[in-house]
Amino acid sequence: MEEKRKVSAQVIGANIRRIRLEHGETQQQLGEHLGYGPTTIANYESGYRLPDLETFFEIALHYGAALEDFMKESDA
């Protein structure tokens, strides 16, 4: 039987930040694309809040990333 694991908001947030930085964007730029302010993006990246499903899909589409890319725990 496959073991299910829970992905924390901090892991998702860290990956949003990593992928955003890999694309050379600021929190302000991502926020403008999504229609939010940079504080909302900072809250996502810190794990304080999670984006709703529609926003999560939009972030993935914006960066050409798979949703799984946001679920991976860092090796570092």
PyMOL commands that place a pseudoatom at each C-alpha (Angstrom):
pseudoatom trace, name=CA, resn=MET, resi=1, chain=A, elem=C, hetatm=0, pos=[0.000, 0.000, 0.000]
pseudoatom trace, name=CA, resn=GLU, resi=2, chain=A, elem=C, hetatm=0, pos=[1.280, 3.437, -0.923]
pseudoatom trace, name=CA, resn=GLU, resi=3, chain=A, elem=C, hetatm=0, pos=[2.096, 5.719, 1.984]
pseudoatom trace, name=CA, resn=LYS, resi=4, chain=A, elem=C, hetatm=0, pos=[0.504, 9.153, 1.799]
pseudoatom trace, name=CA, resn=ARG, resi=5, chain=A, elem=C, hetatm=0, pos=[2.496, 12.088, 3.080]
pseudoatom trace, name=CA, resn=LYS, resi=6, chain=A, elem=C, hetatm=0, pos=[1.299, 15.509, 3.974]
pseudoatom trace, name=CA, resn=VAL, resi=7, chain=A, elem=C, hetatm=0, pos=[3.028, 18.452, 2.335]
pseudoatom trace, name=CA, resn=SER, resi=8, chain=A, elem=C, hetatm=0, pos=[3.391, 21.468, 4.600]
pseudoatom trace, name=CA, resn=ALA, resi=9, chain=A, elem=C, hetatm=0, pos=[2.515, 25.037, 3.695]
pseudoatom trace, name=CA, resn=GLN, resi=10, chain=A, elem=C, hetatm=0, pos=[6.180, 25.910, 4.308]
pseudoatom trace, name=CA, resn=VAL, resi=11, chain=A, elem=C, hetatm=0, pos=[7.322, 23.428, 1.632]
pseudoatom trace, name=CA, resn=ILE, resi=12, chain=A, elem=C, hetatm=0, pos=[4.840, 24.788, -0.900]
pseudoatom trace, name=CA, resn=GLY, resi=13, chain=A, elem=C, hetatm=0, pos=[5.776, 28.367, -0.009]
pseudoatom trace, name=CA, resn=ALA, resi=14, chain=A, elem=C, hetatm=0, pos=[9.494, 27.702, -0.320]
pseudoatom trace, name=CA, resn=ASN, resi=15, chain=A, elem=C, hetatm=0, pos=[8.918, 26.193, -3.751]
pseudoatom trace, name=CA, resn=ILE, resi=16, chain=A, elem=C, hetatm=0, pos=[6.794, 29.129, -4.904]
pseudoatom trace, name=CA, resn=ARG, resi=17, chain=A, elem=C, hetatm=0, pos=[9.688, 31.385, -3.882]
pseudoatom trace, name=CA, resn=ARG, resi=18, chain=A, elem=C, hetatm=0, pos=[12.326, 29.158, -5.518]
pseudoatom trace, name=CA, resn=ILE, resi=19, chain=A, elem=C, hetatm=0, pos=[10.439, 28.915, -8.807]
pseudoatom trace, name=CA, resn=ARG, resi=20, chain=A, elem=C, hetatm=0, pos=[9.630, 32.646, -8.806]
pseudoatom trace, name=CA, resn=LEU, resi=21, chain=A, elem=C, hetatm=0, pos=[13.301, 33.513, -8.280]
pseudoatom trace, name=CA, resn=GLU, resi=22, chain=A, elem=C, hetatm=0, pos=[14.393, 31.037, -10.968]
pseudoatom trace, name=CA, resn=HIS, resi=23, chain=A, elem=C, hetatm=0, pos=[12.227, 33.068, -13.360]
pseudoatom trace, name=CA, resn=GLY, resi=24, chain=A, elem=C, hetatm=0, pos=[13.728, 36.362, -12.174]
pseudoatom trace, name=CA, resn=GLU, resi=25, chain=A, elem=C, hetatm=0, pos=[10.471, 37.807, -10.890]
pseudoatom trace, name=CA, resn=THR, resi=26, chain=A, elem=C, hetatm=0, pos=[9.788, 39.857, -7.792]
pseudoatom trace, name=CA, resn=GLN, resi=27, chain=A, elem=C, hetatm=0, pos=[6.899, 39.300, -5.405]
pseudoatom trace, name=CA, resn=GLN, resi=28, chain=A, elem=C, hetatm=0, pos=[5.445, 42.517, -6.824]
pseudoatom trace, name=CA, resn=GLN, resi=29, chain=A, elem=C, hetatm=0, pos=[5.547, 41.167, -10.390]
pseudoatom trace, name=CA, resn=LEU, resi=30, chain=A, elem=C, hetatm=0, pos=[3.943, 37.837, -9.491]
pseudoatom trace, name=CA, resn=GLY, resi=31, chain=A, elem=C, hetatm=0, pos=[1.329, 39.652, -7.429]
pseudoatom trace, name=CA, resn=GLU, resi=32, chain=A, elem=C, hetatm=0, pos=[0.481, 41.948, -10.336]
pseudoatom trace, name=CA, resn=HIS, resi=33, chain=A, elem=C, hetatm=0, pos=[0.086, 38.949, -12.638]
pseudoatom trace, name=CA, resn=LEU, resi=34, chain=A, elem=C, hetatm=0, pos=[-2.294, 37.310, -10.162]
pseudoatom trace, name=CA, resn=GLY, resi=35, chain=A, elem=C, hetatm=0, pos=[-4.102, 40.503, -9.181]
pseudoatom trace, name=CA, resn=TYR, resi=36, chain=A, elem=C, hetatm=0, pos=[-2.714, 40.517, -5.620]
pseudoatom trace, name=CA, resn=GLY, resi=37, chain=A, elem=C, hetatm=0, pos=[-0.262, 42.660, -3.713]
pseudoatom trace, name=CA, resn=PRO, resi=38, chain=A, elem=C, hetatm=0, pos=[3.257, 41.587, -2.795]
pseudoatom trace, name=CA, resn=THR, resi=39, chain=A, elem=C, hetatm=0, pos=[2.179, 40.977, 0.822]
pseudoatom trace, name=CA, resn=THR, resi=40, chain=A, elem=C, hetatm=0, pos=[-0.095, 38.150, -0.325]
pseudoatom trace, name=CA, resn=ILE, resi=41, chain=A, elem=C, hetatm=0, pos=[2.799, 36.568, -2.234]
pseudoatom trace, name=CA, resn=ALA, resi=42, chain=A, elem=C, hetatm=0, pos=[5.042, 36.971, 0.829]
pseudoatom trace, name=CA, resn=ASN, resi=43, chain=A, elem=C, hetatm=0, pos=[2.376, 35.215, 2.923]
pseudoatom trace, name=CA, resn=TYR, resi=44, chain=A, elem=C, hetatm=0, pos=[2.286, 32.317, 0.434]
pseudoatom trace, name=CA, resn=GLU, resi=45, chain=A, elem=C, hetatm=0, pos=[6.071, 32.029, 0.393]
pseudoatom trace, name=CA, resn=SER, resi=46, chain=A, elem=C, hetatm=0, pos=[6.379, 32.082, 4.184]
pseudoatom trace, name=CA, resn=GLY, resi=47, chain=A, elem=C, hetatm=0, pos=[3.762, 29.362, 4.541]
pseudoatom trace, name=CA, resn=TYR, resi=48, chain=A, elem=C, hetatm=0, pos=[1.499, 31.710, 6.505]
pseudoatom trace, name=CA, resn=ARG, resi=49, chain=A, elem=C, hetatm=0, pos=[-1.215, 31.263, 3.863]
pseudoatom trace, name=CA, resn=LEU, resi=50, chain=A, elem=C, hetatm=0, pos=[-1.786, 28.866, 0.992]
pseudoatom trace, name=CA, resn=PRO, resi=51, chain=A, elem=C, hetatm=0, pos=[-3.113, 30.017, -2.376]
pseudoatom trace, name=CA, resn=ASP, resi=52, chain=A, elem=C, hetatm=0, pos=[-6.560, 28.748, -3.272]
pseudoatom trace, name=CA, resn=LEU, resi=53, chain=A, elem=C, hetatm=0, pos=[-6.666, 26.049, -5.943]
pseudoatom trace, name=CA, resn=GLU, resi=54, chain=A, elem=C, hetatm=0, pos=[-7.398, 28.451, -8.807]
pseudoatom trace, name=CA, resn=THR, resi=55, chain=A, elem=C, hetatm=0, pos=[-4.484, 30.701, -7.806]
pseudoatom trace, name=CA, resn=PHE, resi=56, chain=A, elem=C, hetatm=0, pos=[-2.217, 27.688, -7.349]
pseudoatom trace, name=CA, resn=PHE, resi=57, chain=A, elem=C, hetatm=0, pos=[-3.020, 26.545, -10.908]
pseudoatom trace, name=CA, resn=GLU, resi=58, chain=A, elem=C, hetatm=0, pos=[-2.422, 30.074, -12.214]
pseudoatom trace, name=CA, resn=ILE, resi=59, chain=A, elem=C, hetatm=0, pos=[1.011, 30.234, -10.552]
pseudoatom trace, name=CA, resn=ALA, resi=60, chain=A, elem=C, hetatm=0, pos=[1.951, 26.862, -12.060]
pseudoatom trace, name=CA, resn=LEU, resi=61, chain=A, elem=C, hetatm=0, pos=[0.732, 27.899, -15.518]
pseudoatom trace, name=CA, resn=HIS, resi=62, chain=A, elem=C, hetatm=0, pos=[2.523, 31.246, -15.282]
pseudoatom trace, name=CA, resn=TYR, resi=63, chain=A, elem=C, hetatm=0, pos=[5.831, 29.494, -14.678]
pseudoatom trace, name=CA, resn=GLY, resi=64, chain=A, elem=C, hetatm=0, pos=[5.202, 26.459, -16.881]
pseudoatom trace, name=CA, resn=ALA, resi=65, chain=A, elem=C, hetatm=0, pos=[5.603, 24.237, -13.824]
pseudoatom trace, name=CA, resn=ALA, resi=66, chain=A, elem=C, hetatm=0, pos=[3.802, 21.083, -12.752]
pseudoatom trace, name=CA, resn=LEU, resi=67, chain=A, elem=C, hetatm=0, pos=[1.880, 21.185, -9.479]
pseudoatom trace, name=CA, resn=GLU, resi=68, chain=A, elem=C, hetatm=0, pos=[4.218, 18.452, -8.242]
pseudoatom trace, name=CA, resn=ASP, resi=69, chain=A, elem=C, hetatm=0, pos=[7.123, 20.900, -8.548]
pseudoatom trace, name=CA, resn=PHE, resi=70, chain=A, elem=C, hetatm=0, pos=[5.619, 22.837, -5.642]
pseudoatom trace, name=CA, resn=MET, resi=71, chain=A, elem=C, hetatm=0, pos=[5.305, 19.749, -3.438]
pseudoatom trace, name=CA, resn=LYS, resi=72, chain=A, elem=C, hetatm=0, pos=[8.939, 18.614, -3.450]
pseudoatom trace, name=CA, resn=GLU, resi=73, chain=A, elem=C, hetatm=0, pos=[10.887, 18.953, -0.247]
pseudoatom trace, name=CA, resn=SER, resi=74, chain=A, elem=C, hetatm=0, pos=[14.290, 20.574, -0.574]
pseudoatom trace, name=CA, resn=ASP, resi=75, chain=A, elem=C, hetatm=0, pos=[17.384, 18.417, -0.278]
pseudoatom trace, name=CA, resn=ALA, resi=76, chain=A, elem=C, hetatm=0, pos=[19.225, 21.299, 1.362]
for i in range(1, 76): cmd.bond("trace and resi %d" % i, "trace and resi %d" % (i + 1))
show_as sticks, trace
zoom trace
